[in-house]
Amino acid sequence: MSEDQDARGRGVMSVLVHIGLTVSDMARSVRFYTEAFGFTYDRELRMTAAQIDPLMQLQPPSDIHAVYLMLGGQTLELMVFDPPSAPAAASRMFNQTGLAHLSIAVDDIADTCARAEALGGTVSKRVDRAAILRDPDGQLVELVTRVFNDRLEKGRAERAGAAG
């Protein structure tokens, strides 16, 4: 299978590049995601309001500082704007329209929850194989065990094999 084909051999028209998350404190957020979940630093970007305004049209016009973190081949873009826009958004719920949560597979739910709380996160609910927490800015994060995620991935691979 080539890079520009999906599992069924069809041409791939697009790929997910990253998920962007606006945060209020870059250092705190980088520390939270790297130390709680094992993301690694990839790169950062700084652009002025004049550079980004034609595309983003922010009010007020703002400079951006973005840090890109990697986990398992996925990229999380953390963004801080100066000056910031409106006050922080209210804590969103799973059933609200829009990006609801990030989901991360971890080896140990209890240990990860303890690290997240020590780094400013808040655990909302924890059960055997999963937990729901909020990062220091209130973003919902779902934790599942790696064992559970591995079962999901195996099922996905089997379905892709059956369809091909």
C-alpha positions as a printed Julia matrix, in Angstrom:
164×3 Matrix{Float64}:
   0.0    0.0    0.0
   1.49   3.33  -1.01
   1.5    6.45   1.14
  -1.2    8.01  -1.0
  -3.64   5.09  -0.79
  -5.91   4.03   2.03
  -6.33   0.43   3.22
  -8.8   -0.24   0.4
  -6.44   1.02  -2.3
  -8.39   4.2   -2.97
  -6.56   7.46  -3.5
  -6.23   9.47  -0.3
  -7.41  13.03  -0.72
  -6.34  14.35   2.69
  -4.58  13.57   5.96
  -5.05  14.88   9.49
  -2.07  17.16  10.16
  -2.63  18.18  13.77
  -5.19  19.11  16.42
  -4.91  22.72  17.61
  -5.65  23.67  21.2
  -5.6   27.25  22.5
  -4.15  27.46  26.01
  -3.71  30.27  28.5
  -0.2   29.42  29.74
   2.2   27.77  27.28
   4.82  26.59  29.77
   2.18  25.05  32.04
   0.44  23.31  29.12
   3.66  21.95  27.61
   4.62  20.6   31.02
   1.15  19.08  31.53
   1.02  17.23  28.2
   4.66  16.1   28.22
   4.85  15.0   31.85
   1.33  13.63  32.32
   0.99  11.76  29.01
   4.45  11.47  27.45
   4.08  13.88  24.52
   7.45  14.98  23.13
   8.45  18.42  21.89
   8.67  18.69  18.11
   8.96  22.36  17.19
   7.53  25.81  17.73
   6.37  28.7   15.64
   5.96  32.41  16.32
   4.13  34.72  13.95
   2.97  38.32  14.23
  -0.6   39.47  13.96
   0.22  40.98  10.56
   1.41  37.58   9.33
  -1.6   35.57  10.52
  -4.43  38.1   10.18
  -5.14  37.49   6.47
  -6.01  33.87   7.31
  -7.21  33.9   10.92
  -8.86  37.34  11.12
  -8.59  37.43  14.92
 -10.29  40.02  17.07
  -8.31  41.6   18.47
  -5.46  41.0   16.01
  -2.95  38.86  17.92
   0.52  37.37  17.65
   0.7   33.59  17.94
   3.15  31.32  19.71
   2.55  27.66  18.85
   4.3   24.59  20.23
   3.9   21.25  18.47
   3.97  18.11  20.61
   4.02  14.52  19.32
   2.5   11.33  20.69
   2.31   8.09  18.73
   2.56   9.78  15.35
  -0.12  12.37  16.2
   0.57  16.09  16.6
  -1.01  18.38  19.2
  -0.54  22.09  18.48
  -0.7   24.25  21.62
  -1.36  27.91  20.85
  -1.13  31.12  22.89
  -2.26  34.44  21.45
  -1.03  37.9   22.49
  -3.2   39.72  23.25
  -5.58  36.92  24.12
  -9.14  37.04  22.85
 -12.23  36.74  24.98
 -12.02  35.21  28.44
 -11.59  31.45  28.66
 -14.46  29.42  27.3
 -16.81  27.74  29.74
 -16.04  24.11  30.47
 -17.46  22.22  27.54
 -19.33  18.97  27.87
 -19.14  15.86  25.67
 -22.57  16.51  24.15
 -21.82  20.06  22.95
 -21.22  20.65  19.26
 -17.55  21.04  18.39
 -14.35  19.34  19.45
 -15.32  17.5   22.61
 -12.21  15.78  23.88
  -8.78  14.3   23.31
  -8.48  10.54  23.91
  -5.18   9.08  25.07
  -4.29   5.42  25.7
  -2.09   4.93  28.77
  -0.53   2.0   30.61
  -1.86   2.9   34.05
  -5.03   4.97  34.53
  -4.51   5.63  38.26
  -0.87   6.68  37.86
  -1.67   8.94  34.9
  -4.55  10.57  36.8
  -2.25  11.24  39.76
   0.37  12.84  37.48
  -2.29  14.91  35.71
  -3.65  16.2   39.04
  -0.15  17.05  40.27
   0.32  19.09  37.07
  -2.9   21.1   37.43
  -5.45  18.77  35.83
  -8.74  17.75  37.44
 -10.05  14.19  37.36
 -13.83  14.14  36.86
 -14.51  10.4   36.84
 -12.43   7.24  36.95
 -13.4    3.6   36.34
 -11.33   0.45  35.64
 -10.4    1.02  32.02
 -11.05   4.73  31.58
 -11.07   8.17  33.14
 -12.27  11.64  32.23
 -10.2   14.62  33.28
  -9.69  18.24  32.38
  -6.37  19.84  31.58
  -5.42  23.06  33.43
  -7.49  25.12  30.94
 -10.54  22.85  31.18
 -10.08  20.81  27.97
 -11.66  17.36  28.35
  -9.23  14.45  28.11
 -10.39  10.84  28.02
  -7.94   8.2   29.2
  -8.32   4.57  28.17
  -6.02   1.66  28.91
  -3.57   0.61  26.23
  -5.03  -2.91  26.46
  -8.48  -1.54  25.57
  -7.02   0.57  22.75
  -5.03  -2.39  21.4
  -8.29  -4.39  21.15
  -9.89  -1.53  19.21
  -6.9   -1.33  16.86
  -6.95  -5.1   16.31
 -10.64  -4.93  15.39
  -9.97  -2.05  13.01
  -7.18  -4.03  11.31
  -9.44  -7.09  10.99
 -12.24  -5.01   9.46
  -9.82  -3.41   7.02
  -8.5   -6.86   6.04
 -12.02  -8.19   5.52
 -12.96  -5.2    3.37
  -9.85  -5.48   1.21
